[in-house]
Amino acid sequence: MTDSTKSGFYQETAGPDQTFLDANELVLNMGPQHPSTHGVLRVILRLDGEKVLGTECVIGYLHRGVEKIAENRTYTMFNPYVDRMDYVAAVSNGLGYCLAVEKLLNIEAPPRAAYIRVVLTELNRMASHQLWLGTHALDIGAMTPLFYTFRDREEILKIYEKYCGARLTTHAFRIGGTLYETYDGFEQDVNNFVKFVTPKIGEYEELLTTNRIWVERTKGVGVLSGKDCIDFGVTGPVLRAGGVKWDLRKAQPYSMYDKFDFEIPTGENGDTFDRYIVRIAEMRQSLRIIDQAVNSIPAGPIMAKVPKVMKPAVGEVYVSIEAPKGELGYFVVSDGSTQPYRVRVRPPSFVNLQALDKMVRGALVADVVAVIGTLDIVLGEVDR
Amino acid sequence: MADETTSKDQPKPPESKPAAEKPAAPPAAKAAAAPSAKPAGPTPQPWESEMVAKFKARFGSGIREASTYVGQNYMVVDGSIVYEALQLLREDEGFDYCVDITAVHYPKREEQFDLVWILYSFPRNERIRVKTLLKDGASVPSVVAIWSTANWLEREVFDMFGIGFDGHPDLKRILLPDGWKGHPLRKDYPILQQDTEWVKINLGIESGQ
């Protein structure tokens, strides 16, 4: 008992001799089936009372060996598999993979396909952020936003369903362009969606931005400065909330993103609240891009000339895109055969999750839940 | 375990006509994208820049190759100087973001592994790759001290390929269970293979398939 009084945490609340709790360290398992870990993530917490002294993540429960599967499939056959990594942003995954193989084949999707890709990818970013907002708020204890965001996300999924028949793992793009022409009334549907959802983002903000409980639970929680983000390789909204104005769509534009006018929202403090503000602002920017893109889709073919049997020349490329969660990269090695020799996926969730330990040290257990939520991880992508 | 590479290697016919395949696919709209003038049938071109010259002057033959392939720059460096080179890239050249660390297995080569660091520089908005060739069983210095992000990335490479990283603070498996045998992304590990012993003991079933 006397030893435990030395730990600073209890000294403040109880006198050196009158501690009523044994303040020895406690090791607590959170997950792998904890509802707020967004899947099968196990976090081992080392606690001093409520205070987190350290964490260790145990991952791999969803490991399916996606990279190994790639080596045993042709380039085309592997395309649908990437949707199963970050399944809430399947369209982005597909875009990254298609761009990488196109680079390897030295072809480029025609402008019409690129515009359709941009519309669908930005809708996907919107859907991913909406899902994130609903579940993140639910973790912290606000149930209402979940219903609002899922109601609106449904409209995006309906557009996907009409476009390609699938709602979640869409397989919307093909190497060299898109397989499907837009359906009749696609532009109308997307324009209606933009009109419908613009005021809804205001509704989310009304529920949360000035909500005292929300602000107290998120301000100053899980701070990760821009410098730390770079050191930990953290990208996406988390990096931007730390004040680094960096977005691959601007830094190294792909798929004609340089044709669109949009801004990169940034935060200042790098805390959970800033990340919320950044993602809300990103939804608005996505709508801006969708609005520009859908109303200027050029006429023309939707598929580049792609050989029936794809045999890229020997070589290797790394192509990355700005997925909703950060930099999603594909490192593809070709040995000249019909199957990729190696496909390495650089998953944003995996790399971002690594910063969890840094963000929650010294915080309370309840903040761990908030920080896991704010990192916006999808375990399918962490484990692949 | 990697000694059986030749017998169990997955049959992957070597390319017969990599260059001849290319002209079949000259796309209509490719002019806009190719960042530098690398037309169809690309081959690695020498990569010349101030930085490469500096590195060559400093390391001499330690820089085995510096090339550009479809507009992407990479450097192949000798294992003995790789740590120094990476440190120099971080500190002097501004490559402050380690995007990824990964490996590729070529069982038929004497130096079986390509170990690849993908780096990005925020100040220069430039991406490069640094590669080194490793023998089976060899290890490289860990770069966790240079980029914290390397921690999990190196663990994944260790898990999947069995490449060791000297000085890594906590080198253990990350995606597969701790007691697993074998490194699945090696080419001598067939896609259906699993550690049946582990599966029997830990899951209580005969096979995971």
Interface residues (C-beta under 8 A of the other chain):
Chain A: I59 G60 H63 G65 E67 K68 I69 E71 N72 K103 L104 L105 N106 I107 E108 A109 P110 P111 G176 I230 D231 F232 G233 V234 V244 W246 A251 Q252 P301 A304 K305 V306 P307 K311 P312 A313 V314 G315 E316 V317 Y318 S320 E327 G329 F331 V333 D335 G336 S337 Q339 Y341 R342 R344 R346 F350 V351 Q354 D383 R384
Chain B: Q10 K12 P13 P14 E15 S16 P18 A19 E21 K22 A24 A25 P26 P27 A28 A29 K30 A32 A33 A34 K38 P39 A40 G41 P42 P44 Y69 V70 Q72 D96 Y97 C98 V99 D100 T102 V104 H105 V116 I118 F122 N125 R127 R129 W147 S148 T149 N151 W152 L153 E156 M160 R173 I174 L175 L176 P177 P184 L185 K187 Y189 I191
